[in-house]
Amino acid sequence: MVYPKIFKLVICVGIVALVLYLGRYGWMPSGSLKKHALTDAEKNTRAYLEEVVRILSEDIGVRDVASYRHLDKAKDYIASEFSGLGYHVELQYYSMEGKVFSNIIARPQGVRADNPLVIGAHYDTCSNPGADDNASGVAGMLALARLLREEKGLPIVFVAFVNEEPPFFETEDMGSRVYVRRLKDESARIRGAVILESIGYYSERLFSQRYLYFLGYFYPNRANFIALVGNFKSASLTADIKRGMAKSKKVPVRSVIVPESFSGTNYSDHWSFWKDGYPAVMVTDTAFLRNPHYHKGSDLPSTLDYDAMAVLVHSLKNSVESLLTEP
């Protein structure tokens, strides 16, 4: 009979339509970063995050090749913070356009791991103060280093990358490309890279979250979660990071695994690792898909949610510890 087949088709179409409708209108719950009271440790981290973001985006300000003195000042500040936390700091210099640039590499004292986890964030900006993009990522990285400094012997490397933004974006002159090329030249192994890219902007407002292409039909429409982005080679690392973060039950996390060429999901330093076959995952608030201040003069410290950032950093700390210590 024809009728049962038509009935099944109608049911299937209805289910698909319901999924798309729920995704479109944000009814798929993503939780909230705001509903948990901060612990004393999270309050301490919150204050540190706010201080770092303020110094980078207000006291120093625009950090790019056109404001080279400010970029250099940011480099000195970040290196000093790592040193003050007890890390061994190396500046990886390279020359370009008559100027000297540097990545900042920080390792635990006395630890030279053969297969470390790299945690990175870029410290330059796109002709703007860059509170979210990417003082928030640098602050998160430094706060993680601060929390993990007592964990002796962890195979971990922190890297503050220079020149992620235009005109160097997705070229061989990106600081992260310089770093990854050295990894390749030295045949170095890494467990993977975790890149913090814009982690400070959140909203509970409906339709505050946008997506690339069709992805919006399967993810929440409120910008109250953190996103993990990996390629196929990074699927295992992405799952491990997400699993570790989920244990805190405080951070709504959404993840996506995409082809390396999926435009818009490769817009940060994780691209440099993907390009040479290293697993890497981007941890992000989704930047331009959420933040109306992206690449504008209004990307200021007052626009960020430091409570949410503190909860995120502690969740990431637990995730990294689990990843590096569990068999």
TAHU-V91276 format. One record per pair of residues at least 4 apart in sequence whose ideal C-beta (glycine too) atoms are under 6 Angstrom apart, sorted by sequence separation. I is the first residue (numbers start at 1). J is the second residue. If there is no record, write none. Layout:
I | J
I | J
//
This chain:
38 | 42
53 | 57
54 | 58
55 | 59
56 | 60
131 | 135
132 | 136
135 | 139
144 | 148
165 | 169
211 | 215
215 | 219
230 | 234
234 | 238
258 | 262
286 | 290
287 | 291
321 | 325
322 | 326
22 | 27
23 | 28
38 | 43
62 | 67
82 | 87
95 | 100
125 | 130
130 | 135
163 | 168
168 | 173
172 | 177
183 | 188
203 | 208
211 | 216
230 | 235
266 | 271
273 | 278
285 | 290
293 | 298
22 | 28
83 | 89
168 | 174
245 | 251
274 | 280
288 | 294
293 | 299
63 | 70
82 | 89
93 | 100
94 | 101
258 | 265
273 | 280
287 | 294
62 | 70
63 | 71
230 | 238
245 | 253
61 | 70
93 | 102
60 | 70
79 | 89
92 | 102
164 | 174
228 | 238
270 | 280
293 | 303
63 | 74
91 | 102
92 | 103
163 | 174
242 | 253
122 | 134
163 | 175
209 | 221
270 | 282
60 | 73
92 | 105
121 | 134
145 | 158
162 | 175
209 | 222
242 | 255
60 | 74
161 | 175
207 | 221
208 | 222
209 | 223
228 | 242
260 | 274
268 | 282
90 | 105
123 | 138
161 | 176
208 | 223
121 | 137
89 | 106
121 | 138
141 | 158
238 | 255
56 | 74
204 | 222
87 | 106
88 | 107
121 | 141
203 | 223
204 | 224
88 | 109
202 | 223
119 | 141
202 | 224
235 | 257
82 | 106
79 | 104
226 | 251
78 | 104
75 | 102
225 | 252
226 | 253
227 | 254
228 | 255
229 | 256
230 | 257
225 | 254
231 | 260
68 | 99
219 | 254
229 | 265
123 | 160
124 | 162
116 | 155
117 | 156
118 | 157
119 | 158
120 | 159
122 | 161
124 | 163
126 | 165
116 | 156
124 | 164
241 | 281
116 | 157
118 | 159
120 | 161
124 | 165
111 | 153
113 | 155
122 | 164
237 | 279
231 | 274
238 | 281
237 | 281
78 | 123
192 | 237
234 | 279
233 | 279
234 | 280
234 | 281
74 | 123
107 | 157
230 | 281
106 | 158
212 | 264
228 | 281
229 | 282
105 | 159
141 | 196
103 | 159
104 | 160
140 | 196
227 | 284
103 | 161
103 | 162
137 | 196
140 | 199
227 | 286
64 | 124
85 | 145
137 | 197
251 | 311
63 | 124
64 | 125
81 | 142
85 | 146
101 | 162
250 | 311
251 | 312
63 | 125
101 | 163
137 | 199
62 | 125
86 | 149
136 | 199
85 | 149
134 | 198
136 | 200
251 | 315
133 | 198
132 | 198
223 | 290
248 | 315
61 | 129
132 | 200
132 | 201
245 | 315
248 | 318
197 | 268
57 | 129
103 | 175
118 | 190
57 | 130
195 | 268
57 | 131
115 | 189
116 | 190
117 | 191
195 | 269
244 | 318
245 | 319
118 | 193
119 | 194
120 | 195
121 | 196
195 | 270
244 | 319
103 | 179
115 | 191
96 | 173
53 | 131
57 | 135
241 | 319
244 | 322
56 | 135
210 | 289
193 | 273
209 | 290
53 | 135
78 | 160
240 | 323
94 | 178
201 | 285
197 | 282
53 | 139
198 | 284
199 | 285
226 | 312
52 | 139
192 | 279
193 | 280
194 | 281
195 | 282
196 | 283
197 | 284
198 | 285
198 | 287
201 | 290
49 | 139
52 | 142
201 | 291
180 | 272
184 | 276
176 | 269
180 | 273
49 | 143
48 | 143
177 | 272
176 | 272
180 | 276
45 | 143
174 | 272
202 | 305
200 | 304
164 | 269
202 | 308
161 | 269
200 | 309
122 | 269
120 | 269
133 | 287
132 | 291
128 | 295
132 | 299
128 | 296
131 | 299
33 | 202
126 | 295
128 | 297
130 | 299
131 | 300
144 | 313
129 | 299
131 | 301
143 | 313
147 | 317
154 | 324
128 | 299
129 | 300
131 | 304
140 | 313
144 | 317
26 | 206
30 | 220
33 | 224
28 | 220
32 | 224
24 | 217
23 | 217
26 | 220
30 | 224
23 | 218
26 | 221
30 | 225
26 | 222
20 | 217
36 | 250
31 | 252
30 | 252
57 | 301
54 | 301
53 | 301
50 | 306
49 | 306
46 | 306
49 | 309
46 | 310
45 | 310
42 | 310
45 | 313
42 | 314
33 | 308
33 | 311
//
